[in-house]
Amino acid sequence: MLQAWLNNITLDVKLAFRDRQAIFWSYVFPVFFLFLFASVFTRGRTEMVGNLLPGLLTISIMSASFFGMSVILVTMRERGVLRRYQLAPLSPWFIITSKLTSSLVISFSTLLLQLLLAKLFYKVSFVGNPGAIIFVLLLGSLTFLSLGFIIASLAENVKTAQVLGNLLFFPLMFLGGAAFPVQFLPSKLQQLAAMLPSNYLIRALSNVMNQGQSLLNTAKPLGALLLILLVAVFLAAKLFRWEAREPMPWQQKIWAAALLAVFVGAALFTHSE
């Protein structure tokens, strides 16, 4: 079973590099955003590029999760690929864990590419511990990939997956502090931003990358991300469907609604920070 799991990860990575849409959202889009933001908003100034990086990395993670991995999974279900796994037979956990791992490999390579380009072109340096930075990036990637898995489970087809991805991506980008600082928002919207996972990731990355804080000092946003990750993976397993025409019972829709409660609970968890 372990060998089959590893083989499936390898196959997923190979298939992802053959998918033009996945390559665009995983590599082209993040690099484009890096140079666009660095040129327009910072004019290439090193310190300002470094301050923007947590938000840009968060955008990259979200695009790979909501438009890359989720669309690929829905496509596999529409083409009957997942049904073949079911006939193997394999459990949903096999698909979920292997797909998350393969997507994490691709997402993390994208993040490393952006960090390398920022260092080469804009001379950005990071004061934080490399191990802490890697840990936050891995945790953030897994959290959003799990949310992308839920999108794939809820979507009936690729078009629906793209719509759901946009419904999450743009609010998380503009309200969560990825596109511009949360402080620029009205006070009520700042309270809403405190409920968004993108805000937790940006805060955690800023703490460890730009301020050199330890993981212990960043425990609250990291704890919120971990909580969302655990519940999102659990919901992904509950909502998982092998076939495109497989109906979703009302009990599963209730599980999906529980995700909103997680955001609220995570916001309360970090409210005192």
N, C-alpha and C positions, 0 to 999 in steps of 0.2 A: 504493500500500500504506500509506503514511504517513497519507493522508487517511482510509482505511478504519479504520486503527488509532485515529485521533482520534475518528472517528464512533462507533466501538464504545465508547470510553470515555464519551462523552457519553450514549449510549444506556444504558449500565450505570448511570450516576449517576441518570438519570431513572427507570429501573426500580426502583432501590433506594429511592427516595423514594415509590414506590407500594406498597412491600412493608411492611406493618405490623410484621412480625416484625423486619425489618432496622432500621426506625426505632426500635423499642423497644430493641434491643440496642445500637444506635449512639448514641442520644441520651437516651432516657428513663432507661434503666438507669444510665448513668454519672452523670447529673445527680442522680438519686435517691441513689446511693451517696455523692456529694459532700456533700449536705446531711445524710444520715444519719450519716456518720462525723463530720462537723464538729459536729453537734449532740450526738451521744451520747458521743463519745470526747474531744472537745476543748472542748465547751461554747462553741464559737465563738471561742476564743482565737486570735488571729492567728498567733502563732509556732507553735503546735501544728498549726494547719491547714496552714501552710507545710511543716511536717515530714511531714505525712501525704500531701501532694500527689503526690510521686513514686510512692507505692504506689497511690493512687487513679487516677492517669493510666495506670499499668500495667494495672490492672483494666479500665479502659475499652478499652485497646488489645486486651486478650485477649478481652473479650466481643464486640467488633466483629469480631475475626478468627475465633474459634471458633464463634460462634453466628450472626453476621451473614453474613459473606462466604461461609463454608463451606456454610451451609445454602442460600443462594441458588444457589451453583454446583451443588450436588447436585440442587436443584429443576430447574435448567436442563437437566441431563443426563436426569432422569427424564421431562421433558416433550418431549425430543427436540430441544431448541434447539441443543445442542452438535453433534448429528449434522448439522444444517443447516450449521453452520460447517465441518464436515469436508467436506461436499459442495461447498464454495465453490471450490476447496479452500484451507484455511488450516492452518498448522502449530500444534501445541500451544503453541509459544512466543508466537504471536500472542494466543491466549486468555490465557495466563498473564500476560504483561506488561501487556496492556490491563486485565485484571481487577485485577491488583495496583495499577495506577495509579488506576483509578476508586475502588477500595476505600480507597486511601491518601487520596484527596481527601475522602471522607466521614469517615474516621477522624481525619484531621488537623483537620477543622472541629469535630469533637466535642471534641478536646483544647483547641483555642482557646476554645471555649465554656466549658469548665470553668475554664480559667485566668482568663477574663474574669469569671465568676461568683465565683470565689475572691477576685478583686481588688475587685469591687464590694461583695460582701456581708461579706467577712471582712478586707478591707484588707490582703491578702497582697501583699508585695513580693518581688521576685526579685533577688538580688545578682549572679547570673550574667549572662554576655553573652547577649543575645537570640539571636544567630546560633548560638551553641553549644547553647542550649536547643532551638532549632528543629531543629538537626542531629540531636541525640540522639532527639528525638521522631520524626523521620522514619525514622531507622535502626531504632528500636525497633518502629515501626508496620510497616515492611516485613518485619522479621524474623518477627513474629508472624502477619502476613498470609500469609507463605510457609508457616508451620506450619499455618495454617488451610487452605491450599490442599492440603496433604498429607492432612489430615483428609477433605476433600472427595473426594480421589482414592481413598482407602481405603474410604470409606463406600459401602455398597450402596444406601442410601436415606436419606431425611431423618431418620428415627428413629435410624438407626445413626450418622449425623453428629452428632446431638445427644448421643448417649451418648458417643461419642469426644471430643466437645468438653468434656463434663463431666469425663471421666476426665483430661483435661489441665488444664482451667480451675481446679478446686478445689485440686489439689496445688500448682499453680504459684502460686495466690493465698495459700494458708495456709502453705506451706512456703518459698515464695520471698521472703517478707517484705512482701507487698502488704497483707495484712490486719493484721499486727502485726509488730514487729521480730523479725528472725531470732535476736537475742540471747536471746529468751524461750524458744527451743527447746532441748531437750537437745543435748548436744555432738554426738552421732551424727547427729541430724537436721540440725544446722547444717552438717555435712559434706555431707549430701545436698543441702541448700539451695544449696551452692556449685556444684552441677551444673545448676542450673535457670536458664533464660534470663530468667525474671522477676527473679531476683536481680541479674543483670548490669544489666538496664535500670534497676532501682530505684537501684542504686549509682551508675550513670552520671548519672541525673537528680538524685540528691541532691548529687552532686559539683558539677554545673554550676549547678543552681538555687539550692541553699541555701548552698553553700560558695564559690561563685564560682570554681571551678577551671576551668582551660582544658581543651580537648579533649585536649591532649597529656598532661596529668596524669591523664586518665581513659582512657588508651589501652588498658589491659588489658580492662576490661569492654566497651568499645566494640569491641575486636578480637574478643572472644568472640562478641558479637552479630553482627558482620560475618561471622565464620566460619560461624555457624549459618545466617545468611541465604543465603550462597552455596550451602551444601550443601542447604538446604531447597528452594531454587529448582531446583537440579539434580535433586533427588529428585522434586519436583513434576512436572517434565518427564518423568521416567522412569515415574512412576506414573499419568500422565494417561490418562483414559479418555473416549472420546467418547459411549459409550452405557451405559445402566444395566446391561444384561445382558452387557456385554463382560467376559469372564473376565480375571482377573489372574494371569499366569504366576508360577511360583515365583521366577523371577529378579527380578521386580519386588518381591516380598515381601522378598527379601534386601536390595534397595536400601532398603526401609523400615526394616529392622533396623539399617542403617548410621547412621540418625539418632541412635540411642542412643550410638553410639561418638563422635559429634560432641559430645554433651553432656559425655561423660567427658573428651574431649580439651580442650574449652573450660574445664572445671573445673581440669584440671591446668595449663592456661595461666595461669589467674588465681590459682592456689594460693599462689604466692609473694608475692602482693600484701599 
